[in-house]
């Protein structure tokens, strides 16, 4: 589970101390003639852009001109995202190279490029895009919300004077490739968003057996597996165990289905609200209709008296925050 995050998170890549290897003089001469070229240093492709000309090319044209992003360009076209990323922006794109796509299991790219898988392909590609212009100098370890709605995790580490930037499980190999509507940072691995719904995510976690069972009993599984997005303040099995035994048994009776639905809906907000935004807002209206209050008490984040023990667990249709007590509507 992700740690509690209470700070704003659109700060991404390597700080000004982030250094990448220089291309050879021969490659630099080639770049001067072409204004943008790929050069090979220690087996890694490095993208070189001449700033004056780059300012005239959008992110799509810049990627195509680099020559190292043929698979990405084809995927963007198949997903119908070309025009969007040629728009005003600004955008920050974490761009996987052709070699990064080649790491995926055999047949994965071909499958994703099929028309019937357009939605899945779109989720993956938009997970690589942040709706802001974030150069390397603005980096901080944290998380950033992507166009997919889910967040990527960013980690900056400096050792022996060398800075390494991780984006989920990918490494940034080149930064600050400038475009007219944003910036490209090259990564060596395709990063993947969660493909499990909130219900599937809860069911796969052994801490939410009671919650998963009650969602099914209440007939809410299909609704919470829908497009959403939703934010669920999810009580653990230990949280339900705090309730009197007869309370849970009573809620499981068919005649009390409506009451059970109300309690579960009181834990759900009909939008994707990450922890920092939730704390800033201080309250949120639930599916049940009443509001919940989110605030810091004695140094701990709380929702209606329940402690929030883990936050920002991504699901394909929302986000989960874990709580230690079942909250009840009035």
C-alpha positions as CSV (number, residue, x, y, z in Angstrom):
1,X,0.0,0.0,0.0
2,X,1.2,3.5,-0.7
3,X,2.2,5.8,2.2
4,X,0.0,8.6,3.2
5,X,0.6,11.6,0.9
6,X,-0.5,15.1,1.9
7,X,1.4,17.3,-0.5
8,X,0.9,18.6,-4.0
9,X,2.6,16.4,-6.5
10,X,3.3,17.9,-9.9
11,X,7.0,17.9,-9.5
12,X,8.7,15.3,-11.6
13,X,12.1,14.5,-12.9
14,X,15.7,15.1,-12.1
15,X,16.9,18.3,-10.4
16,X,19.4,20.6,-12.0
17,X,22.1,18.2,-10.7
18,X,20.7,15.4,-12.9
19,X,23.3,14.7,-15.5
20,X,23.2,12.5,-18.5
21,X,26.2,11.4,-20.5
22,X,27.3,13.6,-23.4
23,X,27.1,12.3,-26.9
24,X,30.3,11.9,-28.9
25,X,31.6,14.8,-30.9
26,X,30.8,13.0,-34.1
27,X,27.2,12.6,-33.0
28,X,27.1,16.2,-31.8
29,X,28.2,17.3,-35.3
30,X,25.4,15.1,-36.8
31,X,22.9,16.8,-34.4
32,X,24.0,20.2,-35.5
33,X,23.2,19.3,-39.1
34,X,19.8,17.7,-38.4
35,X,18.7,19.8,-35.4
36,X,17.6,16.6,-33.7
37,X,19.1,13.2,-33.7
38,X,19.6,10.0,-31.7
39,X,23.1,9.1,-30.6
40,X,24.4,6.0,-28.9
41,X,26.5,6.3,-25.7
42,X,27.4,3.2,-23.7
43,X,24.7,1.2,-25.4
44,X,21.9,3.8,-24.5
45,X,20.1,5.9,-27.0
46,X,20.2,9.6,-26.1
47,X,17.9,12.1,-27.7
48,X,19.5,15.4,-28.7
49,X,17.4,18.4,-29.6
50,X,18.4,21.8,-30.9
51,X,16.2,24.3,-28.9
52,X,15.5,26.8,-31.6
53,X,14.0,24.3,-34.0
54,X,12.4,22.2,-31.2
55,X,10.3,25.1,-30.3
56,X,8.6,24.8,-33.6
57,X,7.7,21.1,-33.2
58,X,5.0,19.7,-31.0
59,X,5.4,16.6,-28.9
60,X,4.3,14.2,-31.6
61,X,6.5,15.7,-34.3
62,X,9.5,15.8,-31.9
63,X,9.0,12.1,-31.0
64,X,8.7,11.1,-34.7
65,X,11.8,13.1,-35.7
66,X,13.9,11.5,-32.9
67,X,13.5,8.1,-34.6
68,X,13.5,6.1,-31.4
69,X,9.8,6.2,-30.8
70,X,8.2,4.4,-33.8
71,X,6.2,2.0,-31.6
72,X,5.0,4.9,-29.4
73,X,4.0,6.9,-32.5
74,X,2.0,3.9,-33.9
75,X,0.3,3.3,-30.6
76,X,-0.7,7.0,-30.3
77,X,-2.2,6.8,-33.7
78,X,-4.1,3.6,-33.0
79,X,-5.5,5.1,-29.8
80,X,-6.6,8.3,-31.5
81,X,-4.4,10.5,-29.3
82,X,-2.3,12.2,-31.9
83,X,-4.4,15.3,-32.3
84,X,-4.8,15.6,-28.6
85,X,-1.0,15.6,-28.0
86,X,-0.5,18.1,-30.9
87,X,-2.8,20.5,-29.0
88,X,-1.9,23.5,-26.9
89,X,-1.0,21.5,-23.8
90,X,1.3,21.8,-22.0
91,X,2.2,18.2,-21.6
92,X,5.0,16.2,-20.0
93,X,5.4,12.8,-21.7
94,X,7.4,9.9,-20.3
95,X,8.2,8.4,-23.6
96,X,9.1,4.7,-23.8
97,X,11.6,3.9,-26.6
98,X,11.1,1.1,-29.2
99,X,13.4,-1.0,-27.0
100,X,11.1,-0.4,-24.0
101,X,8.1,-1.6,-25.9
102,X,10.2,-4.6,-27.0
103,X,10.5,-5.7,-23.4
104,X,6.8,-6.4,-23.2
105,X,5.7,-10.0,-23.5
106,X,5.6,-11.2,-27.1
107,X,2.4,-10.3,-28.9
108,X,1.4,-7.6,-26.3
109,X,1.9,-4.6,-28.6
110,X,0.2,-6.3,-31.5
111,X,-2.8,-7.1,-29.3
112,X,-3.0,-3.6,-28.0
113,X,-3.0,-2.1,-31.5
114,X,-6.2,-4.0,-32.4
115,X,-9.3,-1.8,-32.7
116,X,-11.1,-3.8,-30.0
117,X,-8.4,-3.0,-27.5
118,X,-8.4,0.8,-28.1
119,X,-9.7,1.6,-24.6
120,X,-7.0,-0.4,-22.9
121,X,-4.3,1.1,-25.1
122,X,-5.6,4.6,-24.3
123,X,-5.4,3.9,-20.6
124,X,-1.8,2.8,-20.9
125,X,-0.7,5.7,-23.1
126,X,-2.4,8.4,-21.1
127,X,-0.7,6.9,-18.0
128,X,2.5,8.2,-19.5
129,X,1.3,11.8,-19.8
130,X,1.0,14.6,-17.2
131,X,-1.0,17.7,-18.1
132,X,1.7,20.2,-17.2
133,X,5.1,21.3,-18.5
134,X,7.5,19.8,-16.0
135,X,11.2,20.2,-16.8
136,X,13.9,18.2,-14.9
137,X,14.8,21.0,-12.6
138,X,11.4,20.8,-10.9
139,X,11.7,17.2,-9.8
140,X,10.8,15.9,-6.4
141,X,10.1,12.4,-5.1
142,X,6.4,12.0,-4.9
143,X,3.5,11.2,-7.2
144,X,1.9,12.9,-10.2
145,X,-1.6,12.5,-11.6
146,X,-1.6,11.5,-15.2
147,X,-4.2,12.0,-18.0
148,X,-5.5,8.4,-17.2
149,X,-6.6,9.6,-13.8
150,X,-4.2,7.3,-12.0
151,X,-0.9,8.5,-10.4
152,X,2.6,7.6,-11.3
153,X,5.2,7.3,-8.5
154,X,8.4,9.2,-8.9
155,X,11.6,8.6,-7.0
156,X,14.8,10.6,-7.2
157,X,18.0,9.1,-5.8
158,X,21.5,10.6,-5.8
159,X,24.5,8.3,-5.1
160,X,28.1,9.1,-5.7
161,X,27.2,12.4,-7.4
162,X,24.9,10.6,-9.9
163,X,21.1,11.2,-9.9
164,X,18.7,8.4,-11.0
165,X,15.1,9.0,-11.5
166,X,12.5,6.2,-11.4
167,X,9.0,6.5,-12.8
168,X,7.2,3.5,-11.3
169,X,9.5,0.7,-12.4
170,X,11.1,2.6,-15.3
171,X,14.3,4.6,-15.4
172,X,14.6,8.0,-17.0
173,X,17.5,7.8,-19.5
174,X,17.2,11.3,-21.1
175,X,15.4,14.4,-19.9
176,X,14.2,17.7,-21.2
177,X,13.6,17.0,-24.9
178,X,11.8,20.3,-25.6
179,X,8.7,20.6,-27.7
180,X,6.5,23.6,-28.5
181,X,3.7,22.2,-26.3
182,X,5.6,20.5,-23.5
183,X,8.6,18.3,-22.8
184,X,9.6,14.7,-23.3
185,X,11.5,12.6,-20.8
186,X,12.7,9.3,-22.2
187,X,12.2,6.1,-20.2
188,X,13.5,2.5,-20.7
189,X,10.3,0.6,-19.7
190,X,6.6,0.9,-20.5
191,X,4.8,1.7,-17.3
192,X,1.4,0.2,-16.7
193,X,-1.6,1.5,-14.8
194,X,-3.8,-0.7,-12.6
195,X,-6.2,-2.7,-14.7
196,X,-8.3,-3.9,-11.7
197,X,-11.5,-2.2,-10.6
198,X,-12.1,-1.1,-7.0
199,X,-14.1,-4.3,-6.4
200,X,-11.3,-6.5,-7.9
201,X,-8.6,-4.6,-5.9
202,X,-10.5,-5.1,-2.6
203,X,-11.2,-8.8,-3.4
204,X,-7.6,-9.5,-4.1
205,X,-6.5,-8.1,-0.8
206,X,-6.9,-10.5,2.2
207,X,-7.6,-7.5,4.5
208,X,-10.9,-6.7,2.8
209,X,-12.7,-10.1,2.8
210,X,-15.7,-8.7,4.8
211,X,-16.0,-5.6,2.7
212,X,-15.9,-7.6,-0.5
213,X,-18.5,-10.0,0.8
214,X,-20.8,-7.2,1.9
215,X,-20.5,-5.4,-1.4
216,X,-21.7,-8.5,-3.2
217,X,-24.5,-9.1,-0.7
218,X,-25.7,-5.5,-1.1
219,X,-25.8,-5.9,-4.8
220,X,-23.3,-3.1,-5.3
221,X,-20.5,-5.1,-7.1
222,X,-21.6,-4.2,-10.6
223,X,-22.0,-0.5,-9.8
224,X,-18.6,-0.2,-8.2
225,X,-17.1,-2.1,-11.1
226,X,-18.4,0.5,-13.5
227,X,-16.5,3.4,-15.1
228,X,-16.8,5.6,-12.1
229,X,-14.5,7.1,-11.0
230,X,-15.0,6.4,-7.3
231,X,-13.1,7.0,-4.1
232,X,-13.7,4.3,-1.4
233,X,-12.8,4.7,2.2
234,X,-12.3,1.0,2.8
235,X,-12.7,-0.6,6.3
236,X,-10.5,-3.6,6.9
237,X,-11.7,-6.9,8.3
238,X,-10.4,-5.7,11.7
239,X,-12.5,-2.5,11.3
240,X,-15.7,-4.6,10.8
241,X,-14.7,-6.8,13.7
242,X,-15.0,-3.8,16.0
243,X,-18.8,-3.8,15.3
244,X,-21.0,-5.9,17.6
245,X,-21.3,-9.4,16.0
246,X,-25.0,-9.2,15.9
247,X,-24.7,-5.9,13.8
248,X,-22.9,-7.6,10.9
249,X,-25.2,-10.6,11.1
250,X,-28.3,-8.4,11.0
251,X,-27.0,-6.4,8.0
252,X,-26.6,-9.7,6.1
253,X,-30.3,-10.4,6.3
254,X,-32.2,-9.8,3.0
255,X,-34.7,-7.5,4.8
256,X,-31.9,-5.2,5.8
257,X,-30.3,-4.9,2.3
258,X,-31.3,-1.2,2.0
259,X,-29.6,-0.4,5.3
260,X,-26.5,-2.2,4.3
261,X,-26.4,-0.4,1.0
262,X,-26.7,3.0,2.8
263,X,-23.7,2.1,5.1
264,X,-21.5,1.0,2.2
265,X,-22.5,4.0,0.0
266,X,-21.5,6.2,2.9
267,X,-17.9,5.0,2.4
268,X,-17.9,5.9,-1.3
269,X,-17.4,9.3,-3.0
270,X,-18.5,9.6,-6.7
271,X,-15.2,11.0,-7.9
272,X,-11.5,10.2,-7.8
273,X,-10.1,12.1,-4.8
274,X,-6.5,11.6,-3.8
275,X,-5.4,12.1,-0.2
276,X,-3.9,15.6,-0.5
277,X,-7.0,16.9,-2.3
278,X,-9.3,15.2,0.3
279,X,-7.5,16.8,3.2
280,X,-7.5,20.2,1.4
281,X,-11.3,20.0,0.7
282,X,-12.1,18.9,4.3
283,X,-15.3,17.2,3.3
284,X,-16.9,15.2,0.5
285,X,-20.5,14.2,-0.4
286,X,-20.9,10.4,-0.5
287,X,-23.1,8.1,-2.7
288,X,-25.4,7.8,0.2
289,X,-26.1,11.5,0.1
290,X,-24.5,12.7,3.4
291,X,-21.2,14.3,3.7
292,X,-18.1,12.9,5.4
293,X,-15.4,15.1,7.1
294,X,-11.7,14.6,6.4
295,X,-9.2,16.3,8.6
296,X,-6.0,15.9,10.6
297,X,-6.5,15.0,14.3
298,X,-3.6,14.6,16.7
299,X,-1.3,14.4,13.7
300,X,-3.3,11.7,12.0
301,X,-5.6,11.9,8.9
302,X,-9.2,11.0,9.9
303,X,-12.5,10.6,8.2
304,X,-15.5,10.8,10.5
305,X,-13.5,9.6,13.5
306,X,-11.9,6.7,11.6
307,X,-8.1,6.8,11.1
308,X,-6.9,6.6,7.5
309,X,-4.1,4.1,7.7
310,X,-3.1,3.9,4.0
311,X,-3.9,6.1,1.0
312,X,-4.0,6.5,-2.7
313,X,-4.3,2.8,-3.7
314,X,-4.9,3.1,-7.5
315,X,-7.7,1.1,-9.2
316,X,-8.7,1.4,-12.9
317,X,-11.9,3.2,-11.9
318,X,-10.9,5.1,-8.8
319,X,-8.8,5.1,-5.7
320,X,-8.9,3.4,-2.3
321,X,-8.0,4.9,1.2
322,X,-7.9,2.3,4.0
323,X,-9.6,3.1,7.3
324,X,-9.6,1.3,10.7
325,X,-13.2,1.8,11.7
326,X,-16.6,1.4,9.9
327,X,-18.2,4.9,9.6
328,X,-22.0,5.1,9.9
329,X,-24.4,7.6,8.4
330,X,-26.7,9.5,10.7
